[in-house]
């Protein structure tokens, strides 16, 4: 996750730009005049690479210009702010963004919207979600819930469970919280406040640690938790790189074959780890679809002024999730690793 911002433009005052940007969409826009911005957390993570591919393909299909930006690392808030300002300066019609700091970008996004841009969060909702005009994302709570239900059903007698959660960061980012809480609820844990991690009192939970979504972070986190309780038998991870690291850490304790590991993502390396028995189950999401739908939504907004509508019963547009496992359980729909390899990413 070490990369420079794909485009670097001089940031310009929003005060000076507001009138120009807002005025640029008062009349229906021609496709060739439409600029769509895509801002991802990094440009090396396979998830964001696939997202960019989806946006590029759709932009080419619709005949619009796509400008892409990314942070130097996951959490590079300053780079994302600069990218937003650059897009406003360029007269973009809309921004698709995976926010590194869903709360810290609020003011910058608000100014962009006041300048007339449509802002769509991809994958990670803002905090609060209403900061953006719309969110296109996996139902991350459902993704967690599916692997929690699968783990509980696979274990059978969950009274003897010893659960470790390998999360993203101490910041309790929305996607981190949603997956964690969905998993615990699916497993049958009383999660107390669904918007907050680590307030549970269930004695089956050994503890949680953070991984930064990286393999080395997953290994370190599980080693820390195994020192706390060497009888851990269920491991939830924020993503599949963290799951791969957890597996390696468990091997060092001679426990890899005795622990259920579940995760979220659906990247090709993770799906291969399902096939090889490293991960028991994962929830597959669809980054290409998110970005493709996002570009379509910006173009529609530029031409007609119409904004996206949320999926029924949700405060975002659900781009789908599939449980992937080679050990299906009755009552929980799933696909095999072989099926998943035909639609994975990375």
N, C-alpha and C positions, 0 to 999 in steps of 0.2 A: 504494500500500500504506500509506496514512496514514489510520487510523481509530481511534476509541476503542473500548474494550472494549464489546461490545454490552450486557452487563449488568455492573453493579458492585455487589457485595455485600460486606459486611464479612467479612474473613477471620477464622475462629474456630479456636481451638486444636484440632488433631487429637486430642489426648489427651482433651479433653472430649467429642469427637464420636464416638469409636470405638464405644462401647457402643451409642449410639442408632442409628448407621448400620448396624452389623452386625445389631442386633436387628430392624431394619426388614425384613429379607428372610428371617427364620426361617420365616415362613408363606408359602404361595403368594400372590403379589400380584395384585390386581385391576388391569385395564388403566388405569383412571382414577387409580390411586394411583401409577403408575409415572412417574418422572421420568428422562428420558434427557438427558445433557449432550453437546453438540457444541462442541469447542474447535478452531478453525482458526488457522492462522498469521496470517492477515489476513481481513478480510471484503470486500475489494475485488478481489482476484485472481479472475478468472472461474472458475478451477478450484475455488476454495473456495466461490464463489457457487453453482455447480452442485451441489457437495457438500451445501451447506445446503438447497438445493431438494429434493434427494433425501431428506434426513433429515426435512424438514418434511412432505413428501408421505406418507412411510411412517408417521410418527408420527400424522398425522391419520387415515390408514387404520386404524391399530391402536388409536386412541383413547387415546394416551398423551401426556404433556406433554413437549415438547422445549424445552430452554433452550440458547441459543446464545451463544457467546463468541468473541472474536477479539482478537489482539494489535494494537498500534498499527502494527507493522511486522514483516517476516519476521525472526525472531530475538528477538522480545520474550518472553523466557523468564519474566520477572517476572509479566507479564499472565497467562500460562498457569498459573503456580503459583497465583495468586490465584483464577483460574477453577476450578481443581480443588478448592481449599479451599471455595469457595462452594458447589459441587455436593455435597460431603460434608456441609456444614452444612445443605443443603436436603433431605437424605435421598434423593438420587438413587440409582437402582439401577445405573447404569452411565455410563461416560464414553467418548465417541468423540473421539479427539484426533489432530491432525497435529502432532507435536512439533517445536517450533522448535529445541530443543536436546535431541536424543535421549539424550545422556549426562547433561546437567544436571538433567533432570526425574526421574531415577531414584528418589531418596529420597521425593519428593512422591508419585509414583505408587505406590510401595510402601506408603506410609501409607494411601493411598486404598483399595488392595486389602485391606489389613488391616482397614479399616473396613467391608468387605463389598461394595465396588463392583466391578463387572466393568469392566476397562479395556481398550479396543480401540484400537490404533494404526491410523490410516487413512493410506494412501499412504506415509508415512515410518516405517520401523521404528525402535524404540528401540534403544539401544546399551547392553547387549545386548538382542536381541529379546525375551528372556524377562522383561524388565522389565514388559511388559504381559501380560494373559491371552491376547491374540490380536492378530494383525495382518491387516487386510484391505487389500490393496494390489495394484497392478500388479506383475507380475514385472519389476522395473526392470532387472535384469541382462539378461533376455531382450529387453526393449525396446531396450536399447543394442546387444545382439548383432544384432538384426534389421537395424538401420540400418547397423551395421558390415559385415554380410554384403552388404547391398545396395550400399553404397559400393564395396566391393572388387570385386563382380561387375560393377558399372557401369564402374568404371575399367579393369578388365581387367588390365593390367600394373601391379601395385601396387608394383613395385620403385622406381618414380619418384615415389611418393607423398611429399608434404610435408604432414604432418598438424598441425593446430592443434586443441587441445581448449579449449572455452570452458565452464568449469565454474561451480559455484555460489559457493563461498566457500572460504577457507583452512581452515575447520574440518573438512573432509572428512566432512560429514554423510553418513549411510548411503545415502540416495537419490542423492546426488552421486557417491559412489564406485561404486555399483552400475551406474549408467548409463555412466559413464566407462569402467569396466573391461569392461563388456559390449560397448561399441562397439569398443574396442581389440581385444578377443579376437575379435569377429566379423570385424574387418578383417584379422586374422592376425598381431597383435602378441603377443609373449610378455609377459604382464602381471606376471610375477614373483609378487608377493603380491597376490592378487585383492581383498584388503581395504584396499588402500592405493593412492592415486594418486601419480603422478610418480616412481615408482621404476623405470620402464622404461628400458632402454638402447638400444632400437631407434632407429637413426639417422634413420629416416623421420619421427620425431616432432620437429617444430620446437619445440614447447613448449605449455604450458597457462597460462591466465590465468583470473581469476574475474570474474563478471558480476553477482552477486546476483540472477540470473534476470531481469534487466531489459534493455530494449532499449538504453538508453544504455550500460549495462555491457557489452553485447555489442559495441557499436561501439568503445568504448574498448579492450576486450580485443583485438579483431582488429587494430586500428591498432597496438597495442603489439607484437603478434606479427609483423605485416608489416614492422615496422622491423627485426625480428630476421632475417626471411627473406621477401623479397618474392615468393618462388616457391611459397608455400603454395597447395595445390590441393585439399585436403580439410579441411573444417571441421566438427567435431562441436560441438553446443551442448546445454547442459543442458535448455533449453526453447525454445519457439518465439519468445517476445519477444527472447531473446538472439540467436536466429537472424536475426530481422528486423534487429536492430542490426548484426550481423556483415555482412549483405548491404549495408547502407548504408555501412559502413566500407570494404568491398571496392570499392564504387562509386567512392569517393574516390581509390582507387588504380587505377581503370580495370580492375579484375579481376573484377567481379561475375559476368560470364558465363563465366569460366574456372575457377570453383571449385565443387566439389560441397559443398553444405551439407546436413547431416542433423541431425535433432533428435528430441525426445520431447515429447508432450503430447496433441495431437489437438483443441486448441481451434479454434473456427471461424475466427478470424483466421489461425492457422497452416495450416489446411487450405486456405484461400483462397490463401495464399502458395505452397502446393504447386501449385495450379491455375495460378497466375501465373508459376511457374518460379523463385520466390525460393528456395524450399526444395526439394531433390530428393526427400527422403523423410522421413517422421516416423513415430513409433510412437504410436498412439492409445491413451490410457487412458480409464477410465470412472469419473469421480468420483461421479456420481449413484448408480451401482451400489454403490460402496464404502459410501457413507453409508446407503443403503437397507438393505443387508444388515447393516450395523452396528446399526441400530435394531432390526431383527428379532432379532438375536442377544441384545441387552440384554433385550428383552421375554421371550424364551425363557428366559434365565437367571433373570429375576425370577420367572417362573412355575414353573419346574421345577428350577432350579439347574444346568442343563446349560450347559457352555461350548462355544464353537465348536471345530471340528476342522479342522486344517490340511489344505490340498490335498495330495494324494499326492506324496510325494517332496520337499515343501517345508516350511519352518518358518513358513508364513503361508497365509492363504486368498487364492488367486489370483483377482483380479477381471477378468482378461482384458487382452489387448493385441492390436492389429491394425497391421500395417505399411500405411502409406498412401503411395502414389506413383502418378504418371501414367506412369511408365517402369518397368513391371514387368520382373523378370528371372526366368529359368527356375529353378525349384527353391525360390523364396522366395515363399510365399503372400502376397498383398497385395490391398488394395482401392483403387479409384480415388478421386480427390478428390471426384467427384460422389457416389459412394457414402458417403464419409466425411462430407460436408456434411449428410447426413440423420441423422447420429447424433453430431455434434460438440457442443461446449459453448462458452459464452461469446459 
